[in-house]
Amino acid sequence: MTRVRTDPLIAALTHPTRRRAYEVLLQVEEMSTVQLQDQVSVDRYNLYHHLKRLVKVGLIENHRDAAGEGQFVDLLMAVRW
């Protein structure tokens, strides 16, 4: 049996959690992961897992919000245009 190769972008968006996160991010310029977590209704670990996949295929990018001595307090996500 041979495997059918799917476009990585399509494959990334077939998962309902990733698709929902992407749809939410399309509506705003930038959103923190805490805000996105509330919108998508998944725990933080699962959200990070799905966001990493969207970053890997180039659909979104992340920006770290630095506080004080280089401490990262939150991850900001934005759709790549």
Phi, psi and omega in degrees: 000133180260149178272139176268128179275132179250148175304131182302326178294315179295316180299321180294323183272358178285337179283130184300325179291316178294319180297317180296316179299317179296318179297319178296315182293334177295336185273350183228162177287319183201149181211141177284159180294330177295314178296317180295322179301319178296321182289323186269339178062050173228160179287162187299320180300311180295321179297313179301320178302313182288324178294321178300322179294318179293324176294317183301322181271000174086014179280328179226166174228159179243151178229130178268138180264106184275144178225130176066232185274056178076013177284132178267120184263335180200160178252126179258133183247145178211146177286138178277131178254000000 
